[in-house]
C-alpha cells in the first residue's frame, strides 16, 4: 500500500494569504491595501458573485491589520453558525464590548460572512451596535446580493462591489498554480477552464484540480469531460444559426453536441443562459426565444427528453424569424 | 500583470474579455463636441430686449396684471404635484413669480420666422447688453407642442406612437458648452428625448449651472419636451405659455449660451454669487471646526499632562475618571463619528422638527403637571420617524444632552420582550438620575430620559414588547423618545394615539452640501460642488453614506472630478430590494423598455426575483390598466393585451410545475420571463391610475369559502337531491333561492310558513337560507343583498322567531362545519357549545350580515339560559362580540 497522501484542495492550498496576492478588482483591492496599512478600517460590505475573493480579501485584511492578535480580536460568523437575533444580541454584542489591547488605529473586527442569509431582525439588532462600539469594533460583511442587507446597515458601511474576474486574471492565477503543481496542460485546456468558470476563480481551480486528478493532462476535451457542460460557444452558434433561419447548420451543431453525449437538459439550460446575454438579437425576439427554450425545458423535465424535442425547438426558433 | 489573454490564445480566445473592453471604451468616449448645423454665431446680432433677459429674475417690476393670480395657481398646482421643486429662498415671497416674458412677445411684435414655431427670435432686437443665456434660448424656436385634450387621451397616444421614429443616431454626441452657461435658467425635462436619457439631461443641465425642476411653474424658463410627454404637462405648458424646445434645441442652447450666463445677466450672477458664498461659508465653518478640534486636542494634552503630574506626585491617586474622559484620537474614529454633530446648530436639516422636539422636552414637566391631553404636543412620549442616515438618533441624543438629561438607551440589540421590559424599564420610569450627584458642576438636577431606538426593529423575539412599550408611554414619569424608520407599519399602530409624532425628512441638498464641503475642506479632499450634488442624489440624501463613501474613496483618490466620478460612484448606489409596487410599476411603465434604456433582460428578470411571489400576481392584476405604448390603434392594443394574457396563462402552467409535487425549481427563470417580463414587454406604457394590490388572494379565499358552504349545503340536502356539488350549484341552488325568497318578498309574514316548510323539506337550516341566497351572482334577482332589502325587517325577525320556535328535522349531522349545532335547537348538546361558538364567531368575521345573527343569538341565549350556565356564558360572549363588531 502506498502511503496515504493527505492534500488540501487546491482552492485552500492556494488561497491568498495577503492582499497583495488577491486577484482582480484592482481598485478595490488597492483601497483595502491602504486601509491595511493605515488602519482605521471603516465598516465594509463586500458584495459580488461567488468565487471572486470576497471572503478571502476580508480575511487577508483582518490578518494584515491585526497580525498576531487575530485570534483574539476577530469574531467570524458565517451561515453555518447560528446568527439569529439572540446571537447578535449576546455573542456579537459581548464581543464588541470586550477589551483587547491593540495598537493604535487597529480595531476588533467582526466578520459576518454570507450576511445576506441573516434575518432582517438580526440585521436590525446590529444597527446600533455598529454605531455605539464603532470606536473599538468594526464590521465586515460579505454577501452575494447587497440588496438582502437592510438599508440602514448599507448606509453605515462602505460598500465595495467586486466584479467578475477578467479572464486574463484567472489565467494568470491558473498559470501560477499549474507551475507550482507542475501540471501539464495545453492552451485550449486552460481556455476551456476559463470559459467554464465564468469569472469564478474557485470554480476554475476546482475544475483544474479535478481534471488533473482525473486525467493528468489538461486539455479541452478532458476539461469538458470533467465539467460536463455543453460548450457555450457551440450552443451560441447553434442558436444564432437557428435564428438566421439556417436550420441545417443549426442541426449540425446540435448533432455535434449530441454525439458528445450531452443530455438534452444540459443543452436546454445552457441555451437559456446563453440567450439571455445574446445582445445582438433584439430584445423582443430574445424573449420569444426564451419562451420557446423554456417551454422545451419544461417538456424535457416532464420526461420527453429526446433528440426530436431539441430539434423541434430549433425548428420553432428558426420559424420565429 | 497577467499576460494578455488574447495574445496568449491567439485571436479565437477571450471573447468576453475583449467585448467588455469595447463596451467600456465606447461608453467613455461619448462626450465629443458636436457640430450642429444651426448657427449660434448669429448671436451677436441680437441685442436688446430686457424683457427676455430677465426671465427668471424675481426683481422685475414690469409684469402683466394677470400674472399674480396665475402664478398663484401655478404654485398650487406645483404643490399638488410634488414638492421636488426647490424654491429659491432668496425670492421674496410677496413678489409674485414673474411669468416668462418671452411668451408675451409674439403678441406684441412677433413676426414668426418659422411657420410652426411662434419664434421669439424676432424679439431679439437691439440692446447694449451683451449676449446672455436667455438670448440664446430666445433664438431657438419652440418645438411643436403635441395636441392633447384631456378627453382624447387615446388619440394622443395613438398619434404619439405613429410619430415615433426612434432615432438611433450613432453620430449623436453630447453637447458641450461654456462653463456655467446655463446659470440662472430653470429647466424642466419631460417625456422621452431621442438620444439623451433623463439622467444625462439633468446632469448636463446641472453641470452648466441650470436649475432642474420636475414640475412646470411660472418660474420655469424653458421646458425640454420629448416624446410621450405627459398630457398634463403639455396642458400646463399651454396654460403658462412656457418656452418649450426639443432635444436639438437643448443642445443648441448649451452650445450657444455664453460663459457664466453672459455678462450682465443678473439671475446668473446671483446664482454664481450664491454658490461662492456657500463655498466661503463652508470654508469658514471648516476653519472654525479645525480651531475647535485643535482646542480640544490641546485640552486633552493638558489633561494628560495633568494626569502624569498627578501620578508623579501621588501614585495612588485614582486617575480613572480622567482616563475615561480621554477618548481615542480623532484619526482612529470613523468619519461619521468624527464629524457627528455635537451641537444642535450642527444638525443637518429638519430644523423645524428638531426645534419642536426641543420645545416638547422643555415643556415636558409643565405638560405633565397639567396632565397630558394627547393632542398638539401634549404627549408623554414622542415618536421620531424617517429614513436611515438622516440624524434621528443623533438629534434625540444631542437634544437630550443639551437639556441636561441622563440618557437610557435601548435599541434593537437589546431584548425587548414584554417580560424583560417590565423587569428592566418599568422601574426606571419613575426613577431619578443619579449621575447628577457625581457631576462636578452643580445645579444639574439630573433628569432621566428613555430613548427607545429602532422600535420597528422589534421582532418576533420581542414578544409583546410593542404593547408593553405603548402602555409605558401612558404612565411614564420621565420623557420617552421613540425612534423608528417606518411609522406606517402595522406594529407601530399602538403608538399612534400616545406619542407626539415628529417625522424627519431627508435633509435638503443644500444643507448636506455645506456640511460635506466643510468635511472635504478639513480632510483636504477636492470635491467640486456639482459632484457633491450628484453624490447627494445617488445616495438619496443619505448624509452618513456620503461621509462613508468619501472616507473610503479618499484613501486612494485625492480628488473627485468629472472623470473619475462615475467610476467611483458606480458601486455605491444603495441596492435595496424593490417593494412589490415598485417592481410592478417598473415593469409596466415604459421606462425600462425604451431602446435607450440600459436595463438588460437579465436585470428585468432580477426584478422578478426581488419578490417572486407577488411580482407575477401584481403584473397580472395591473396589466390591463396600462395604455400600451406599442399600440397605434385600439385593435393593436387589444392584440397586445391578448398576447400578454396568453403569456400569463402559460406562466400559470409553468407555475404549476414549480409548485406542485414536481418541484421543478429550475423553471423559475422561465416563470419570471413568462409571468412578468414578457407580458409587460407587450403592454408597457402609461399606467392609468394607481397600481392595485393583487386581488387574487382575496378572491381565492372567497372561492374557498363558497366551496365550503357548498359542501355543507350538499350534505344537508343530500337525501333530497341525490346529487354532487357542482350539480347542486348548477341546477338546484338558483331554483331554491327563488323558492326561498319569493314568498317572503311577496307575501311578507304570511310567506314564512311556506319558506320554513321548504327548508325543512330539504333539511336545510336557517343559516342555509342565507347561504343559498348568497350564491346569487351578477344580475340574479335573488341575490342575498337584494332579497334582504326587499323583506321588511319585521318579517325577518318574525321569520327567525318562528323558525326557532319549532323543531326541524336534521338529516345529516356533521361536526365542525359551519352552522352545525344550531340546526335543531333541541339537539344541541352542551359540550358542543364551545365549538359552535367559535364557529359562529368565525362566521361573523366572514359575513357582513350581522343583524340576523344578533337577533338569533339573543334568542338562543334566552332559550338556553335556564338550561345550562355554561351555555349562557358562551352565548353572552357571542352576543357581545357580535354587538361590538357592529
Interface residues (C-beta under 8 A of the other chain):
Chain A: X27 X30 X31 X34 X35 X38 X39 X40 X42 X43 X44 X47 X84 X85 X86 X88 X89 X93 X104 X105 X107 X119 X120 X121 X124 X125 X126 X127 X128 X129 X131 X134 X135 X145 X146 X147 X148 X151 X152 X154 X155 X156 X157 X158 X159 X160 X161 X166 X167 X168 X169 X171 X172 X175 X187 X191 X194 X233 X269 X272 X276 X277 X279 X283 X284 X286 X287 X290 X291 X294 X295 X297 X298 X301 X302
Chain B: X1 X2 X3 X4 X5 X8 X9 X13 X14 X15 X16 X17 X20 X327 X328 X329 X331 X332 X333 X334 X335 X336 X337 X387 X388 X389 X393 X409 X411 X412 X413 X414 X415 X453 X454 X456 X457 X459 X460 X461 X485 X542 X544 X545 X548 X549 X551 X552 X553 X555 X556 X567 X570 X571 X572 X574 X575 X576 X577 X600 X601 X602 X605 X610 X647 X650 X653 X654 X657 X662 X664 X666 X667 X669 X670 X673 X674 X677 X678 X681
